[in-house]
């Protein structure tokens, strides 16, 4: 075995390890940059609106048209797509770990709003929705999300809801059956 044949595999090994280290460093830098984009708090005055996607995902839309996703650490009981929640602010900020209360629709309330019927001067009173407090849960960290990511997340959460409904519909159904007659007792002679 000569020095040249020993040197080639060694150089190949060193080159491969160098490439792996560079790739690993690039991934680590990318993860750190992604973590820098996530924020812990948003100012109340900068929030335009919130949208509940499911029991674990809440979108927060900002006045500058950016959107953040808050993924809850665990499923929040009673939190549903399009549901209402009461947010808790601290120092005029909404932060990761902030508590919120799920508001459950309980039917018509005594709150009413006067509405003018279009095309006439007639006013009618329309009952507003009534809510009762439900579970209290905590928000997750706020991660920026693009329109494409929102569309994918909405589709995924919609499909999850459809499959659960389909699962209920396609579940095996048990039916009552008649009890078999008891075997006749042997007669003694």
N, C-alpha and C positions, 0 to 999 in steps of 0.2 A: 504494500500500500504506500503510495507516495504522498507527499505533502499537498500536492495539488488536489487530489481526490478527497482528502480530509478537509481541506479548506472550503471547497464548494458547499458541502452540506452545512458547514458552520456559518458561512455567509448567508445562505438561504434561511437558516434559522434566525439569525440576527435581523435580516430584512423583514421576515414575517412578524417577529415580535415587535419591531419598530412600527410596522403598519398597524398592528393591533393596538398598540399604545396610543397612536395618533387617532384612530377611530374611537377608542374609549374616551380620550380627552375631548374629542369633538362632541360626543354624545353627552358627556358631563357638562360641557359648556352650554349645549343646547338646553339641557334640563335646568341649569341655573338661570339661563335667560328666560325660560318659560316661568320659572318660579318668581323671577323679578316682576313679571307682568301681573301676577296675582297680587291683589291688595287685601288688606285686612279690614279697612273701613271705607265707607263712602259718605259724603256729606248729604244730609237730608235735603238741603236746598238744590242739590244737583240731580236728585232722583226725579225722573219723569213718571215712572210707573213700574209696577211689578206684575209678573205673570207666573202663575203656578202651572208647571207642566205635569207633575205627578207628585207622589208622596215623598220624593227625594230631590227634586230639581225645581229651583225657582230662578227666574230670569229677572234681572234688575236693569231697566233701561234708563240711561242717563240723558240729561238735557242736551249733551253734545252728540247724541245719537249713538254713543257706544253702548254696548250691552255686556253685562257680567252675568255669569252663571254661579249660583251658590248651590253646591251639591251638599245636601245634609249628610251628616255622619251615619244616620240610620233612617229608616222609613218613619215618617211622621203620621201617626194615626189620624184619619179623617181628612188629611190634606189631599185634595183631588184637583185634576186639571180644571182651570178656571175658577177654583175655589177662592174664598176670601180669607184674609188673615189680618191680624192686628199686630203691627210691628212695634218693637220697643227700641227707642232711640236713647243714646247716652251722649251727653254733650253735643246734641244736634247731629250725631253720627249714627250710622247703622254699621255695625261691625260683625265680623265673624264671631260666632259665639253668642250674639244677641238673641234674646228670647223673642219668640213670636207666638201668638195664640191663634189657632185655627178657629175660624168663625163658621159655625154650622147654620145653614138656612133652616129656620123653624116655622116658616109659613108667613102669612101676611101679618103686618104689624099695625100698630095704631099710628105710626108715622105716615103721614099722607102728604102728597104734593099736589098743588093745584096746576092743572095743565089746560092750556087753551086748545080747543079743537080746531085743527087747521081749516080755514075757509069760513069760520064763524067766530062770533065773539063768545061762544059758550065755554064756560069753565067747568071742568070736571075734576073731582078729587080722585087721585090714584094712590092706592095704598103702597107704601114702600116695603121692602123686604125686612123681615125680622131675623136677627142672628142671635145665636147663643154661643158662649165660649166653649171650645172643645179642648183638644190637647195643646199643651205648650211644648214647643220644640226649639232647637237652636239652629241658626243659620251657619253655613260653612263659609270658607274663605271665598272671596270674589275673584273669579277667573275670567279674563276677557274671552269673549266668544264671538266668532264671525257669523255673518248671515248664513253661510253654507253649513256651519256647525250647528246653528240653531235649527235649520231645516232638517238636518240629519237627526238631531236630538228629538225634535217634535215627531218626526216619522217613527223613530224607535219607541218613544213613549206611547204613541198612538197604536202601533203594532202590538206592544205589550198589553195594552188595554183590550184590544180586539182578541188576542189569543186567550186572555183570561175569560172573556165573555164566551168565546167559542168553547173553551174548556168546560165551562159550566153547562153549555148547551149540549155538548157531545159526551157528557159524563155518563157513565153506566148507571142506568136507573134500576132500582130494585123494585120488584113487584111482590105483592103478597101471594102466597101459594097456600093451597089447602093442606091442612095437616093430614098426613097419611094415617089411615085407621090403625089403631093399636093391634098388634098381633093377638090372635085368640090364645087364651091361656090353655095349656094342656089339661085335659080332663083326667082326673084320677079315677082308677077302677076299683 
